[in-house]
Amino acid sequence: MIESPQRVLITGAAGFIGSHLTDRLLERGLEVIGIDDLSSGSRANLASALRKPRFRFVEGDLLDPGAIRQVLGKCASVFHLAADPEVRVGVENPDSHYRQNLQATYNLLEAIRKRNTPTRLVFTSTCPCNSLQVHQSMEPAHSVTKTYTGAFSGNS
Ligand SMILES: NC(=O)c1ccc[n+]([C@@H]2O[C@H](COP(=O)([O-])OP(=O)(O)OC[C@H]3O[C@@H](n4cnc5c(N)ncnc54)[C@H](O)[C@@H]3O)[C@@H](O)[C@H]2O)c1
């Protein structure tokens, strides 16, 4: 019996890490579905992957639950890399960061929960969380009171 290749979903597939991961997993013989809204990523990052029959790219936004359902399909694993990792945006426009990082992640988790199928989720979190700094006040000096290393990585 010929086994069908394992199918994985990569969110943020057209971004820096997502596009490299896409290439690596295709090299390993996996079937990859990539979703990206191209807000900062680019199809050019997927030039090699787009030539491979085991790769399917969907231009879609994780803020749209329908787009997530469309790509989740029978994927056994999800690598969640879609994000706006630009720290300055979070400071200057927290509303945008809330939607792109929190709401988008929530939508993905909800879609996985609702389909009720065992799914492996790999989430990198974000570099600012690796050394989360808690400010005692919002004074211009931003006095740092505590640093939580690996606060969201399960290492603390
Ligand atoms: N690059 C690093 O060194 C590094 C280090 C640690 C953690 N990380 C984390 O890894 C993740 C990916 O980082 P990256 O450097 O590849 O970022 P990136 O900006 O290159 O890629 C993110 C991708 O997500 C897409 N995207 C954003 N919002 C979306 C949405 N609502 N729906 C669909 N696609 C959306 C963007 O278009 C982009 O292609 C981020 O969470 C980042 O914080 C990155």
The ligand as a Tripos MOL2 file, in Angstrom:
@<TRIPOS>MOLECULE
LIG
   44    48     1     0     0
SMALL
NO_CHARGES

@<TRIPOS>ATOM
      1 N1         12.3810   36.1520   12.5530 N.am      1 LIG1
      2 C1         12.8370   35.8640   13.7670 C.2       1 LIG1
      3 O1         14.0370   35.9820   14.0570 O.2       1 LIG1
      4 C2         11.9050   35.3600   14.8370 C.ar      1 LIG1
      5 C3         12.4230   34.9610   16.0720 C.ar      1 LIG1
      6 C4         11.5490   34.4520   17.0580 C.ar      1 LIG1
      7 C5         10.1820   34.3640   16.8050 C.ar      1 LIG1
      8 N2          9.7140   34.7860   15.5910 N.ar      1 LIG1
      9 C6          8.2720   34.6920   15.3760 C.3       1 LIG1
     10 O2          7.9820   33.8400   14.2740 O.3       1 LIG1
     11 C7          6.8130   34.3210   13.5860 C.3       1 LIG1
     12 C8          7.1540   34.5850   12.1150 C.3       1 LIG1
     13 O3          8.2300   35.4950   12.0250 O.3       1 LIG1
     14 P1          8.7850   35.9920   10.6290 P.3       1 LIG1
     15 O4         10.1040   36.6160   10.8970 O.co2     1 LIG1
     16 O5          8.6940   34.9050    9.6080 O.co2     1 LIG1
     17 O6          7.7210   37.1520   10.2920 O.3       1 LIG1
     18 P2          7.2540   37.6840    8.8580 P.3       1 LIG1
     19 O7          6.6710   39.0360    9.0930 O.co2     1 LIG1
     20 O8          8.3390   37.5480    7.8510 O.co2     1 LIG1
     21 O9          6.0950   36.6540    8.4760 O.3       1 LIG1
     22 C9          4.8000   36.7410    8.9910 C.3       1 LIG1
     23 C10         3.8310   36.4570    7.8390 C.3       1 LIG1
     24 O10         2.5000   36.4610    8.3460 O.3       1 LIG1
     25 C11         1.6570   37.0710    7.3640 C.3       1 LIG1
     26 N3          0.4630   37.5380    8.0690 N.ar      1 LIG1
     27 C12         0.3670   38.5360    8.9730 C.ar      1 LIG1
     28 N4         -0.8950   38.6520    9.4150 N.ar      1 LIG1
     29 C13        -1.6260   37.6890    8.7720 C.ar      1 LIG1
     30 C14        -3.0000   37.3110    8.7940 C.ar      1 LIG1
     31 N5         -3.9060   37.9540    9.5560 N.pl3     1 LIG1
     32 N6         -3.3980   36.2770    8.0090 N.ar      1 LIG1
     33 C15        -2.5070   35.6310    7.2170 C.ar      1 LIG1
     34 N7         -1.1940   35.9470    7.1510 N.ar      1 LIG1
     35 C16        -0.7560   36.9750    7.9230 C.ar      1 LIG1
     36 C17         2.5120   38.1890    6.7550 C.3       1 LIG1
     37 O11         2.0770   38.5780    5.4610 O.3       1 LIG1
     38 C18         3.8990   37.5290    6.7200 C.3       1 LIG1
     39 O12         4.1250   36.8750    5.4930 O.3       1 LIG1
     40 C19         6.3930   35.5970   14.3370 C.3       1 LIG1
     41 O13         5.4370   35.2470   15.3220 O.3       1 LIG1
     42 C20         7.6880   36.0420   15.0130 C.3       1 LIG1
     43 O14         7.4490   36.8500   16.1460 O.3       1 LIG1
     44 C21        10.5250   35.2610   14.6170 C.ar      1 LIG1
@<TRIPOS>BOND
     1     1     2 1
     2     2     3 2
     3     2     4 1
     4     4     5 ar
     5     4    44 ar
     6     5     6 ar
     7     6     7 ar
     8     7     8 ar
     9     8     9 1
    10     8    44 ar
    11     9    10 1
    12     9    42 1
    13    10    11 1
    14    11    12 1
    15    11    40 1
    16    12    13 1
    17    13    14 1
    18    14    15 2
    19    14    16 1
    20    14    17 1
    21    17    18 1
    22    18    19 2
    23    18    20 1
    24    18    21 1
    25    21    22 1
    26    22    23 1
    27    23    24 1
    28    23    38 1
    29    24    25 1
    30    25    26 1
    31    25    36 1
    32    26    27 ar
    33    26    35 ar
    34    27    28 ar
    35    28    29 ar
    36    29    30 ar
    37    29    35 ar
    38    30    31 1
    39    30    32 ar
    40    32    33 ar
    41    33    34 ar
    42    34    35 ar
    43    36    37 1
    44    36    38 1
    45    38    39 1
    46    40    41 1
    47    40    42 1
    48    42    43 1
@<TRIPOS>SUBSTRUCTURE
     1 LIG1         1 GROUP 0 **** ****
